Amino acid sequence: MTRTNNVSVVQRAYEGVVSSVSALTLTALMLATVNAQAAAPRQAPSVTPSVTILVPTVTIEPVDEDATQPGVR
């Protein structure tokens, strides 16, 4: 019975070591990828951004009160 417990303990320790090494490897690969992207030169935009604001024009004209209210004098 003692041997079975030892095998289980060794197996769990092995799984812990393998998962830790895998996590460190993936972290190192991700850092290398991010550094490679950050070191890449940026291309300047070929078109200068611009904004156009369209404002409607309003014309105010005098109103002839006699024409708007027929029958009132």
mmJSON file of the N, C-alpha and C atoms, coordinates in Angstrom:
{"data_MODEL":{"atom_site":{
"group_PDB":["ATOM","ATOM","ATOM","ATOM","ATOM","ATOM","ATOM","ATOM","ATOM","ATOM","ATOM","ATOM","ATOM","ATOM","ATOM","ATOM","ATOM","ATOM","ATOM","ATOM","ATOM","ATOM","ATOM","ATOM","ATOM","ATOM","ATOM","ATOM","ATOM","ATOM","ATOM","ATOM","ATOM","ATOM","ATOM","ATOM","ATOM","ATOM","ATOM","ATOM","ATOM","ATOM","ATOM","ATOM","ATOM","ATOM","ATOM","ATOM","ATOM","ATOM","ATOM","ATOM","ATOM","ATOM","ATOM","ATOM","ATOM","ATOM","ATOM","ATOM","ATOM","ATOM","ATOM","ATOM","ATOM","ATOM","ATOM","ATOM","ATOM","ATOM","ATOM","ATOM","ATOM","ATOM","ATOM","ATOM","ATOM","ATOM","ATOM","ATOM","ATOM","ATOM","ATOM","ATOM","ATOM","ATOM","ATOM","ATOM","ATOM","ATOM","ATOM","ATOM","ATOM","ATOM","ATOM","ATOM","ATOM","ATOM","ATOM","ATOM","ATOM","ATOM","ATOM","ATOM","ATOM","ATOM","ATOM","ATOM","ATOM","ATOM","ATOM","ATOM","ATOM","ATOM","ATOM","ATOM","ATOM","ATOM","ATOM","ATOM","ATOM","ATOM","ATOM","ATOM","ATOM","ATOM","ATOM","ATOM","ATOM","ATOM","ATOM","ATOM","ATOM","ATOM","ATOM","ATOM","ATOM","ATOM","ATOM","ATOM","ATOM","ATOM","ATOM","ATOM","ATOM","ATOM","ATOM","ATOM","ATOM","ATOM","ATOM","ATOM","ATOM","ATOM","ATOM","ATOM","ATOM","ATOM","ATOM","ATOM","ATOM","ATOM","ATOM","ATOM","ATOM","ATOM","ATOM","ATOM","ATOM","ATOM","ATOM","ATOM","ATOM","ATOM","ATOM","ATOM","ATOM","ATOM","ATOM","ATOM","ATOM","ATOM","ATOM","ATOM","ATOM","ATOM","ATOM","ATOM","ATOM","ATOM","ATOM","ATOM","ATOM","ATOM","ATOM","ATOM","ATOM","ATOM","ATOM","ATOM","ATOM","ATOM","ATOM","ATOM","ATOM","ATOM","ATOM","ATOM","ATOM","ATOM","ATOM","ATOM","ATOM","ATOM","ATOM","ATOM","ATOM","ATOM","ATOM"],
"id":[1,2,3,4,5,6,7,8,9,10,11,12,13,14,15,16,17,18,19,20,21,22,23,24,25,26,27,28,29,30,31,32,33,34,35,36,37,38,39,40,41,42,43,44,45,46,47,48,49,50,51,52,53,54,55,56,57,58,59,60,61,62,63,64,65,66,67,68,69,70,71,72,73,74,75,76,77,78,79,80,81,82,83,84,85,86,87,88,89,90,91,92,93,94,95,96,97,98,99,100,101,102,103,104,105,106,107,108,109,110,111,112,113,114,115,116,117,118,119,120,121,122,123,124,125,126,127,128,129,130,131,132,133,134,135,136,137,138,139,140,141,142,143,144,145,146,147,148,149,150,151,152,153,154,155,156,157,158,159,160,161,162,163,164,165,166,167,168,169,170,171,172,173,174,175,176,177,178,179,180,181,182,183,184,185,186,187,188,189,190,191,192,193,194,195,196,197,198,199,200,201,202,203,204,205,206,207,208,209,210,211,212,213,214,215,216,217,218,219],
"type_symbol":["N","C","C","N","C","C","N","C","C","N","C","C","N","C","C","N","C","C","N","C","C","N","C","C","N","C","C","N","C","C","N","C","C","N","C","C","N","C","C","N","C","C","N","C","C","N","C","C","N","C","C","N","C","C","N","C","C","N","C","C","N","C","C","N","C","C","N","C","C","N","C","C","N","C","C","N","C","C","N","C","C","N","C","C","N","C","C","N","C","C","N","C","C","N","C","C","N","C","C","N","C","C","N","C","C","N","C","C","N","C","C","N","C","C","N","C","C","N","C","C","N","C","C","N","C","C","N","C","C","N","C","C","N","C","C","N","C","C","N","C","C","N","C","C","N","C","C","N","C","C","N","C","C","N","C","C","N","C","C","N","C","C","N","C","C","N","C","C","N","C","C","N","C","C","N","C","C","N","C","C","N","C","C","N","C","C","N","C","C","N","C","C","N","C","C","N","C","C","N","C","C","N","C","C","N","C","C","N","C","C","N","C","C","N","C","C","N","C","C"],
"label_atom_id":["N","CA","C","N","CA","C","N","CA","C","N","CA","C","N","CA","C","N","CA","C","N","CA","C","N","CA","C","N","CA","C","N","CA","C","N","CA","C","N","CA","C","N","CA","C","N","CA","C","N","CA","C","N","CA","C","N","CA","C","N","CA","C","N","CA","C","N","CA","C","N","CA","C","N","CA","C","N","CA","C","N","CA","C","N","CA","C","N","CA","C","N","CA","C","N","CA","C","N","CA","C","N","CA","C","N","CA","C","N","CA","C","N","CA","C","N","CA","C","N","CA","C","N","CA","C","N","CA","C","N","CA","C","N","CA","C","N","CA","C","N","CA","C","N","CA","C","N","CA","C","N","CA","C","N","CA","C","N","CA","C","N","CA","C","N","CA","C","N","CA","C","N","CA","C","N","CA","C","N","CA","C","N","CA","C","N","CA","C","N","CA","C","N","CA","C","N","CA","C","N","CA","C","N","CA","C","N","CA","C","N","CA","C","N","CA","C","N","CA","C","N","CA","C","N","CA","C","N","CA","C","N","CA","C","N","CA","C","N","CA","C","N","CA","C","N","CA","C","N","CA","C","N","CA","C"],
"label_alt_id":[null,null,null,null,null,null,null,null,null,null,null,null,null,null,null,null,null,null,null,null,null,null,null,null,null,null,null,null,null,null,null,null,null,null,null,null,null,null,null,null,null,null,null,null,null,null,null,null,null,null,null,null,null,null,null,null,null,null,null,null,null,null,null,null,null,null,null,null,null,null,null,null,null,null,null,null,null,null,null,null,null,null,null,null,null,null,null,null,null,null,null,null,null,null,null,null,null,null,null,null,null,null,null,null,null,null,null,null,null,null,null,null,null,null,null,null,null,null,null,null,null,null,null,null,null,null,null,null,null,null,null,null,null,null,null,null,null,null,null,null,null,null,null,null,null,null,null,null,null,null,null,null,null,null,null,null,null,null,null,null,null,null,null,null,null,null,null,null,null,null,null,null,null,null,null,null,null,null,null,null,null,null,null,null,null,null,null,null,null,null,null,null,null,null,null,null,null,null,null,null,null,null,null,null,null,null,null,null,null,null,null,null,null,null,null,null,null,null,null],
"label_comp_id":["MET","MET","MET","THR","THR","THR","ARG","ARG","ARG","THR","THR","THR","ASN","ASN","ASN","ASN","ASN","ASN","VAL","VAL","VAL","SER","SER","SER","VAL","VAL","VAL","VAL","VAL","VAL","GLN","GLN","GLN","ARG","ARG","ARG","ALA","ALA","ALA","TYR","TYR","TYR","GLU","GLU","GLU","GLY","GLY","GLY","VAL","VAL","VAL","VAL","VAL","VAL","SER","SER","SER","SER","SER","SER","VAL","VAL","VAL","SER","SER","SER","ALA","ALA","ALA","LEU","LEU","LEU","THR","THR","THR","LEU","LEU","LEU","THR","THR","THR","ALA","ALA","ALA","LEU","LEU","LEU","MET","MET","MET","LEU","LEU","LEU","ALA","ALA","ALA","THR","THR","THR","VAL","VAL","VAL","ASN","ASN","ASN","ALA","ALA","ALA","GLN","GLN","GLN","ALA","ALA","ALA","ALA","ALA","ALA","ALA","ALA","ALA","PRO","PRO","PRO","ARG","ARG","ARG","GLN","GLN","GLN","ALA","ALA","ALA","PRO","PRO","PRO","SER","SER","SER","VAL","VAL","VAL","THR","THR","THR","PRO","PRO","PRO","SER","SER","SER","VAL","VAL","VAL","THR","THR","THR","ILE","ILE","ILE","LEU","LEU","LEU","VAL","VAL","VAL","PRO","PRO","PRO","THR","THR","THR","VAL","VAL","VAL","THR","THR","THR","ILE","ILE","ILE","GLU","GLU","GLU","PRO","PRO","PRO","VAL","VAL","VAL","ASP","ASP","ASP","GLU","GLU","GLU","ASP","ASP","ASP","ALA","ALA","ALA","THR","THR","THR","GLN","GLN","GLN","PRO","PRO","PRO","GLY","GLY","GLY","VAL","VAL","VAL","ARG","ARG","ARG"],
"label_asym_id":["A","A","A","A","A","A","A","A","A","A","A","A","A","A","A","A","A","A","A","A","A","A","A","A","A","A","A","A","A","A","A","A","A","A","A","A","A","A","A","A","A","A","A","A","A","A","A","A","A","A","A","A","A","A","A","A","A","A","A","A","A","A","A","A","A","A","A","A","A","A","A","A","A","A","A","A","A","A","A","A","A","A","A","A","A","A","A","A","A","A","A","A","A","A","A","A","A","A","A","A","A","A","A","A","A","A","A","A","A","A","A","A","A","A","A","A","A","A","A","A","A","A","A","A","A","A","A","A","A","A","A","A","A","A","A","A","A","A","A","A","A","A","A","A","A","A","A","A","A","A","A","A","A","A","A","A","A","A","A","A","A","A","A","A","A","A","A","A","A","A","A","A","A","A","A","A","A","A","A","A","A","A","A","A","A","A","A","A","A","A","A","A","A","A","A","A","A","A","A","A","A","A","A","A","A","A","A","A","A","A","A","A","A","A","A","A","A","A","A"],
"label_entity_id":["1","1","1","1","1","1","1","1","1","1","1","1","1","1","1","1","1","1","1","1","1","1","1","1","1","1","1","1","1","1","1","1","1","1","1","1","1","1","1","1","1","1","1","1","1","1","1","1","1","1","1","1","1","1","1","1","1","1","1","1","1","1","1","1","1","1","1","1","1","1","1","1","1","1","1","1","1","1","1","1","1","1","1","1","1","1","1","1","1","1","1","1","1","1","1","1","1","1","1","1","1","1","1","1","1","1","1","1","1","1","1","1","1","1","1","1","1","1","1","1","1","1","1","1","1","1","1","1","1","1","1","1","1","1","1","1","1","1","1","1","1","1","1","1","1","1","1","1","1","1","1","1","1","1","1","1","1","1","1","1","1","1","1","1","1","1","1","1","1","1","1","1","1","1","1","1","1","1","1","1","1","1","1","1","1","1","1","1","1","1","1","1","1","1","1","1","1","1","1","1","1","1","1","1","1","1","1","1","1","1","1","1","1","1","1","1","1","1","1"],
"label_seq_id":[1,1,1,2,2,2,3,3,3,4,4,4,5,5,5,6,6,6,7,7,7,8,8,8,9,9,9,10,10,10,11,11,11,12,12,12,13,13,13,14,14,14,15,15,15,16,16,16,17,17,17,18,18,18,19,19,19,20,20,20,21,21,21,22,22,22,23,23,23,24,24,24,25,25,25,26,26,26,27,27,27,28,28,28,29,29,29,30,30,30,31,31,31,32,32,32,33,33,33,34,34,34,35,35,35,36,36,36,37,37,37,38,38,38,39,39,39,40,40,40,41,41,41,42,42,42,43,43,43,44,44,44,45,45,45,46,46,46,47,47,47,48,48,48,49,49,49,50,50,50,51,51,51,52,52,52,53,53,53,54,54,54,55,55,55,56,56,56,57,57,57,58,58,58,59,59,59,60,60,60,61,61,61,62,62,62,63,63,63,64,64,64,65,65,65,66,66,66,67,67,67,68,68,68,69,69,69,70,70,70,71,71,71,72,72,72,73,73,73],
"pdbx_PDB_ins_code":[null,null,null,null,null,null,null,null,null,null,null,null,null,null,null,null,null,null,null,null,null,null,null,null,null,null,null,null,null,null,null,null,null,null,null,null,null,null,null,null,null,null,null,null,null,null,null,null,null,null,null,null,null,null,null,null,null,null,null,null,null,null,null,null,null,null,null,null,null,null,null,null,null,null,null,null,null,null,null,null,null,null,null,null,null,null,null,null,null,null,null,null,null,null,null,null,null,null,null,null,null,null,null,null,null,null,null,null,null,null,null,null,null,null,null,null,null,null,null,null,null,null,null,null,null,null,null,null,null,null,null,null,null,null,null,null,null,null,null,null,null,null,null,null,null,null,null,null,null,null,null,null,null,null,null,null,null,null,null,null,null,null,null,null,null,null,null,null,null,null,null,null,null,null,null,null,null,null,null,null,null,null,null,null,null,null,null,null,null,null,null,null,null,null,null,null,null,null,null,null,null,null,null,null,null,null,null,null,null,null,null,null,null,null,null,null,null,null,null],
"Cartn_x":[0.821,0.0,0.871,2.007,2.894,3.42,3.68,4.204,3.189,1.94,0.912,0.83,0.937,0.928,2.144,3.307,4.514,4.39,3.83,3.641,2.702,1.662,0.713,1.376,2.184,2.869,3.861,4.614,5.589,4.869,3.748,2.994,2.457,1.931,1.43,2.571,3.72,4.872,5.318,5.339,5.71,4.731,3.44,2.431,2.619,2.953,3.195,4.4,5.472,6.682,6.41,5.719,5.444,4.543,3.519,2.631,3.357,4.244,5.003,5.95,6.642,7.55,6.766,5.609,4.775,4.299,3.88,3.412,4.543,5.731,6.868,7.262,7.188,7.512,6.514,5.227,4.212,4.359,4.682,4.878,6.071,7.152,8.332,8.021,7.281,6.914,6.012,5.076,4.193,4.992,5.921,6.743,7.602,8.13,8.934,8.084,6.848,5.949,5.587,5.284,4.918,6.089,7.283,8.462,8.731,8.497,8.72,7.731,6.496,5.507,5.791,6.264,6.547,7.762,8.693,9.904,9.687,8.592,8.329,8.075,8.643,8.422,6.979,6.48,5.126,5.15,4.142,4.028,3.163,3.646,2.887,1.666,0.541,-0.641,-0.408,-0.848,-0.626,-1.636,-2.754,-3.79,-3.888,-3.872,-4.023,-5.498,-5.821,-7.222,-7.772,-9.019,-9.644,-11.115,-11.684,-13.082,-13.771,-14.927,-15.712,-17.021,-17.345,-18.594,-19.482,-20.635,-21.579,-22.607,-22.688,-23.617,-24.691,-25.954,-27.01,-27.156,-27.496,-27.713,-29.207,-29.511,-30.898,-31.109,-32.168,-32.512,-33.784,-33.724,-34.89,-35.481,-36.733,-37.414,-38.568,-38.861,-39.997,-41.314,-42.248,-43.546,-44.571,-45.351,-46.432,-47.646,-48.002,-49.078,-50.431,-50.652,-51.933,-52.138,-51.095,-51.223,-51.433,-50.932,-51.051,-52.397,-53.084,-54.382,-55.454,-56.056,-57.082,-58.329,-58.897,-60.123,-59.887,-58.645,-58.365,-57.764,-58.345,-57.803,-57.345],
"Cartn_y":[-1.189,0.0,1.262,1.205,2.363,2.68,1.632,1.851,2.575,2.282,2.943,4.42,4.758,6.166,6.904,6.255,6.889,7.15,6.215,6.395,7.566,7.665,8.769,10.111,10.158,11.399,11.791,10.84,11.124,11.581,10.936,11.319,12.743,13.104,14.477,15.49,15.154,16.054,16.247,15.15,15.233,16.12,15.951,16.779,18.256,18.536,19.925,20.525,19.736,20.232,20.476,19.534,19.671,20.879,21.068,22.216,23.531,23.564,24.793,25.13,24.121,24.347,24.786,24.18,24.575,26.018,26.399,27.772,28.77,28.458,29.361,29.449,28.33,28.339,29.182,28.995,29.798,31.282,31.604,33.009,33.607,32.856,33.355,33.554,32.623,32.774,33.986,34.211,35.378,36.679,36.726,37.931,38.176,37.117,37.281,37.804,37.332,37.786,39.251,39.641,41.033,41.952,41.57,42.393,42.524,41.473,41.542,42.504,42.5,43.408,44.85,45.062,46.417,46.993,46.151,46.627,46.901,46.437,46.642,48.126,48.661,50.086,50.35,51.474,51.865,52.631,52.4,53.131,54.357,55.491,56.727,56.651,57.168,57.138,57.991,57.488,58.205,59.332,59.26,60.283,61.029,62.351,63.148,63.195,62.812,62.832,64.253,64.414,65.729,65.571,66.623,66.63,67.793,67.538,68.581,68.721,69.94,70.208,71.033,70.498,71.201,71.907,73.23,74.023,74.563,74.283,74.794,76.311,76.952,78.4,78.665,79.687,80.059,81.487,81.669,83.006,83.459,84.62,85.177,86.268,86.086,87.058,87.676,88.931,89.555,88.944,88.842,88.242,89.356,89.294,90.252,89.746,90.43,89.96,89.974,90.89,90.949,89.714,89.196,88.057,86.766,86.69,85.439,85.285,86.396,86.326,86.973,86.183,86.779,87.167,88.287,88.748,89.619,89.737,90.571,91.858,93.036,94.321,95.131],
"Cartn_z":[0.0,0.0,0.0,0.661,0.705,-0.685,-1.481,-2.811,-3.69,-3.578,-4.367,-4.012,-2.758,-2.346,-2.884,-2.891,-3.415,-4.909,-5.629,-7.064,-7.32,-6.537,-6.696,-6.399,-5.366,-5.002,-6.093,-6.616,-7.667,-8.947,-9.247,-10.444,-10.311,-9.163,-8.96,-9.011,-8.467,-8.523,-9.973,-10.746,-12.164,-12.933,-12.676,-13.339,-12.991,-11.728,-11.316,-12.014,-12.145,-12.806,-14.289,-14.928,-16.357,-16.618,-15.799,-16.012,-15.748,-14.773,-14.495,-15.648,-16.165,-17.29,-18.515,-18.751,-19.892,-19.763,-18.563,-18.347,-18.568,-18.078,-18.277,-19.747,-20.46,-21.888,-22.67,-22.395,-23.087,-22.762,-21.521,-21.145,-21.894,-21.997,-22.715,-24.196,-24.784,-26.196,-26.411,-25.513,-25.64,-25.506,-24.569,-24.414,-25.649,-26.236,-27.446,-28.598,-28.697,-29.753,-29.567,-28.346,-28.073,-28.337,-27.946,-28.195,-29.686,-30.45,-31.894,-32.542,-32.078,-32.643,-32.233,-31.015,-30.557,-31.271,-31.664,-32.317,-33.799,-34.357,-35.781,-36.047,-37.133,-37.429,-37.85,-37.435,-37.797,-39.112,-39.92,-41.163,-40.941,-41.451,-41.329,-42.245,-41.811,-42.682,-43.927,-45.077,-46.324,-46.515,-45.812,-45.936,-44.611,-44.688,-43.491,-43.103,-41.88,-41.493,-41.445,-41.835,-41.792,-41.415,-40.899,-40.488,-41.184,-41.758,-42.409,-41.662,-41.265,-40.555,-41.476,-41.781,-42.641,-41.757,-41.899,-41.112,-42.05,-41.763,-42.648,-42.497,-43.587,-43.541,-43.367,-42.626,-42.357,-42.859,-43.623,-44.126,-43.426,-42.817,-42.125,-43.008,-43.326,-44.177,-43.399,-43.654,-42.966,-43.447,-42.537,-42.85,-43.003,-44.067,-44.284,-43.5,-42.406,-41.53,-42.227,-43.146,-43.844,-44.718,-45.285,-46.178,-45.4,-44.168,-43.402,-42.727,-42.419,-41.753,-42.612,-43.516,-44.4,-43.596,-43.941,-43.29,-42.074,-41.608,-40.437,-40.92,-40.439,-40.863,-39.716],
"occupancy":[1.0,1.0,1.0,1.0,1.0,1.0,1.0,1.0,1.0,1.0,1.0,1.0,1.0,1.0,1.0,1.0,1.0,1.0,1.0,1.0,1.0,1.0,1.0,1.0,1.0,1.0,1.0,1.0,1.0,1.0,1.0,1.0,1.0,1.0,1.0,1.0,1.0,1.0,1.0,1.0,1.0,1.0,1.0,1.0,1.0,1.0,1.0,1.0,1.0,1.0,1.0,1.0,1.0,1.0,1.0,1.0,1.0,1.0,1.0,1.0,1.0,1.0,1.0,1.0,1.0,1.0,1.0,1.0,1.0,1.0,1.0,1.0,1.0,1.0,1.0,1.0,1.0,1.0,1.0,1.0,1.0,1.0,1.0,1.0,1.0,1.0,1.0,1.0,1.0,1.0,1.0,1.0,1.0,1.0,1.0,1.0,1.0,1.0,1.0,1.0,1.0,1.0,1.0,1.0,1.0,1.0,1.0,1.0,1.0,1.0,1.0,1.0,1.0,1.0,1.0,1.0,1.0,1.0,1.0,1.0,1.0,1.0,1.0,1.0,1.0,1.0,1.0,1.0,1.0,1.0,1.0,1.0,1.0,1.0,1.0,1.0,1.0,1.0,1.0,1.0,1.0,1.0,1.0,1.0,1.0,1.0,1.0,1.0,1.0,1.0,1.0,1.0,1.0,1.0,1.0,1.0,1.0,1.0,1.0,1.0,1.0,1.0,1.0,1.0,1.0,1.0,1.0,1.0,1.0,1.0,1.0,1.0,1.0,1.0,1.0,1.0,1.0,1.0,1.0,1.0,1.0,1.0,1.0,1.0,1.0,1.0,1.0,1.0,1.0,1.0,1.0,1.0,1.0,1.0,1.0,1.0,1.0,1.0,1.0,1.0,1.0,1.0,1.0,1.0,1.0,1.0,1.0,1.0,1.0,1.0,1.0,1.0,1.0,1.0,1.0,1.0,1.0,1.0,1.0],
"B_iso_or_equiv":[0.0,0.0,0.0,0.0,0.0,0.0,0.0,0.0,0.0,0.0,0.0,0.0,0.0,0.0,0.0,0.0,0.0,0.0,0.0,0.0,0.0,0.0,0.0,0.0,0.0,0.0,0.0,0.0,0.0,0.0,0.0,0.0,0.0,0.0,0.0,0.0,0.0,0.0,0.0,0.0,0.0,0.0,0.0,0.0,0.0,0.0,0.0,0.0,0.0,0.0,0.0,0.0,0.0,0.0,0.0,0.0,0.0,0.0,0.0,0.0,0.0,0.0,0.0,0.0,0.0,0.0,0.0,0.0,0.0,0.0,0.0,0.0,0.0,0.0,0.0,0.0,0.0,0.0,0.0,0.0,0.0,0.0,0.0,0.0,0.0,0.0,0.0,0.0,0.0,0.0,0.0,0.0,0.0,0.0,0.0,0.0,0.0,0.0,0.0,0.0,0.0,0.0,0.0,0.0,0.0,0.0,0.0,0.0,0.0,0.0,0.0,0.0,0.0,0.0,0.0,0.0,0.0,0.0,0.0,0.0,0.0,0.0,0.0,0.0,0.0,0.0,0.0,0.0,0.0,0.0,0.0,0.0,0.0,0.0,0.0,0.0,0.0,0.0,0.0,0.0,0.0,0.0,0.0,0.0,0.0,0.0,0.0,0.0,0.0,0.0,0.0,0.0,0.0,0.0,0.0,0.0,0.0,0.0,0.0,0.0,0.0,0.0,0.0,0.0,0.0,0.0,0.0,0.0,0.0,0.0,0.0,0.0,0.0,0.0,0.0,0.0,0.0,0.0,0.0,0.0,0.0,0.0,0.0,0.0,0.0,0.0,0.0,0.0,0.0,0.0,0.0,0.0,0.0,0.0,0.0,0.0,0.0,0.0,0.0,0.0,0.0,0.0,0.0,0.0,0.0,0.0,0.0,0.0,0.0,0.0,0.0,0.0,0.0,0.0,0.0,0.0,0.0,0.0,0.0],
"pdbx_formal_charge":[null,null,null,null,null,null,null,null,null,null,null,null,null,null,null,null,null,null,null,null,null,null,null,null,null,null,null,null,null,null,null,null,null,null,null,null,null,null,null,null,null,null,null,null,null,null,null,null,null,null,null,null,null,null,null,null,null,null,null,null,null,null,null,null,null,null,null,null,null,null,null,null,null,null,null,null,null,null,null,null,null,null,null,null,null,null,null,null,null,null,null,null,null,null,null,null,null,null,null,null,null,null,null,null,null,null,null,null,null,null,null,null,null,null,null,null,null,null,null,null,null,null,null,null,null,null,null,null,null,null,null,null,null,null,null,null,null,null,null,null,null,null,null,null,null,null,null,null,null,null,null,null,null,null,null,null,null,null,null,null,null,null,null,null,null,null,null,null,null,null,null,null,null,null,null,null,null,null,null,null,null,null,null,null,null,null,null,null,null,null,null,null,null,null,null,null,null,null,null,null,null,null,null,null,null,null,null,null,null,null,null,null,null,null,null,null,null,null,null],
"auth_seq_id":[1,1,1,2,2,2,3,3,3,4,4,4,5,5,5,6,6,6,7,7,7,8,8,8,9,9,9,10,10,10,11,11,11,12,12,12,13,13,13,14,14,14,15,15,15,16,16,16,17,17,17,18,18,18,19,19,19,20,20,20,21,21,21,22,22,22,23,23,23,24,24,24,25,25,25,26,26,26,27,27,27,28,28,28,29,29,29,30,30,30,31,31,31,32,32,32,33,33,33,34,34,34,35,35,35,36,36,36,37,37,37,38,38,38,39,39,39,40,40,40,41,41,41,42,42,42,43,43,43,44,44,44,45,45,45,46,46,46,47,47,47,48,48,48,49,49,49,50,50,50,51,51,51,52,52,52,53,53,53,54,54,54,55,55,55,56,56,56,57,57,57,58,58,58,59,59,59,60,60,60,61,61,61,62,62,62,63,63,63,64,64,64,65,65,65,66,66,66,67,67,67,68,68,68,69,69,69,70,70,70,71,71,71,72,72,72,73,73,73],
"auth_comp_id":["MET","MET","MET","THR","THR","THR","ARG","ARG","ARG","THR","THR","THR","ASN","ASN","ASN","ASN","ASN","ASN","VAL","VAL","VAL","SER","SER","SER","VAL","VAL","VAL","VAL","VAL","VAL","GLN","GLN","GLN","ARG","ARG","ARG","ALA","ALA","ALA","TYR","TYR","TYR","GLU","GLU","GLU","GLY","GLY","GLY","VAL","VAL","VAL","VAL","VAL","VAL","SER","SER","SER","SER","SER","SER","VAL","VAL","VAL","SER","SER","SER","ALA","ALA","ALA","LEU","LEU","LEU","THR","THR","THR","LEU","LEU","LEU","THR","THR","THR","ALA","ALA","ALA","LEU","LEU","LEU","MET","MET","MET","LEU","LEU","LEU","ALA","ALA","ALA","THR","THR","THR","VAL","VAL","VAL","ASN","ASN","ASN","ALA","ALA","ALA","GLN","GLN","GLN","ALA","ALA","ALA","ALA","ALA","ALA","ALA","ALA","ALA","PRO","PRO","PRO","ARG","ARG","ARG","GLN","GLN","GLN","ALA","ALA","ALA","PRO","PRO","PRO","SER","SER","SER","VAL","VAL","VAL","THR","THR","THR","PRO","PRO","PRO","SER","SER","SER","VAL","VAL","VAL","THR","THR","THR","ILE","ILE","ILE","LEU","LEU","LEU","VAL","VAL","VAL","PRO","PRO","PRO","THR","THR","THR","VAL","VAL","VAL","THR","THR","THR","ILE","ILE","ILE","GLU","GLU","GLU","PRO","PRO","PRO","VAL","VAL","VAL","ASP","ASP","ASP","GLU","GLU","GLU","ASP","ASP","ASP","ALA","ALA","ALA","THR","THR","THR","GLN","GLN","GLN","PRO","PRO","PRO","GLY","GLY","GLY","VAL","VAL","VAL","ARG","ARG","ARG"],
"auth_asym_id":["A","A","A","A","A","A","A","A","A","A","A","A","A","A","A","A","A","A","A","A","A","A","A","A","A","A","A","A","A","A","A","A","A","A","A","A","A","A","A","A","A","A","A","A","A","A","A","A","A","A","A","A","A","A","A","A","A","A","A","A","A","A","A","A","A","A","A","A","A","A","A","A","A","A","A","A","A","A","A","A","A","A","A","A","A","A","A","A","A","A","A","A","A","A","A","A","A","A","A","A","A","A","A","A","A","A","A","A","A","A","A","A","A","A","A","A","A","A","A","A","A","A","A","A","A","A","A","A","A","A","A","A","A","A","A","A","A","A","A","A","A","A","A","A","A","A","A","A","A","A","A","A","A","A","A","A","A","A","A","A","A","A","A","A","A","A","A","A","A","A","A","A","A","A","A","A","A","A","A","A","A","A","A","A","A","A","A","A","A","A","A","A","A","A","A","A","A","A","A","A","A","A","A","A","A","A","A","A","A","A","A","A","A","A","A","A","A","A","A"],
"auth_atom_id":["N","CA","C","N","CA","C","N","CA","C","N","CA","C","N","CA","C","N","CA","C","N","CA","C","N","CA","C","N","CA","C","N","CA","C","N","CA","C","N","CA","C","N","CA","C","N","CA","C","N","CA","C","N","CA","C","N","CA","C","N","CA","C","N","CA","C","N","CA","C","N","CA","C","N","CA","C","N","CA","C","N","CA","C","N","CA","C","N","CA","C","N","CA","C","N","CA","C","N","CA","C","N","CA","C","N","CA","C","N","CA","C","N","CA","C","N","CA","C","N","CA","C","N","CA","C","N","CA","C","N","CA","C","N","CA","C","N","CA","C","N","CA","C","N","CA","C","N","CA","C","N","CA","C","N","CA","C","N","CA","C","N","CA","C","N","CA","C","N","CA","C","N","CA","C","N","CA","C","N","CA","C","N","CA","C","N","CA","C","N","CA","C","N","CA","C","N","CA","C","N","CA","C","N","CA","C","N","CA","C","N","CA","C","N","CA","C","N","CA","C","N","CA","C","N","CA","C","N","CA","C","N","CA","C","N","CA","C","N","CA","C","N","CA","C","N","CA","C","N","CA","C","N","CA","C"],
"pdbx_PDB_model_num":[1,1,1,1,1,1,1,1,1,1,1,1,1,1,1,1,1,1,1,1,1,1,1,1,1,1,1,1,1,1,1,1,1,1,1,1,1,1,1,1,1,1,1,1,1,1,1,1,1,1,1,1,1,1,1,1,1,1,1,1,1,1,1,1,1,1,1,1,1,1,1,1,1,1,1,1,1,1,1,1,1,1,1,1,1,1,1,1,1,1,1,1,1,1,1,1,1,1,1,1,1,1,1,1,1,1,1,1,1,1,1,1,1,1,1,1,1,1,1,1,1,1,1,1,1,1,1,1,1,1,1,1,1,1,1,1,1,1,1,1,1,1,1,1,1,1,1,1,1,1,1,1,1,1,1,1,1,1,1,1,1,1,1,1,1,1,1,1,1,1,1,1,1,1,1,1,1,1,1,1,1,1,1,1,1,1,1,1,1,1,1,1,1,1,1,1,1,1,1,1,1,1,1,1,1,1,1,1,1,1,1,1,1,1,1,1,1,1,1]
}}}
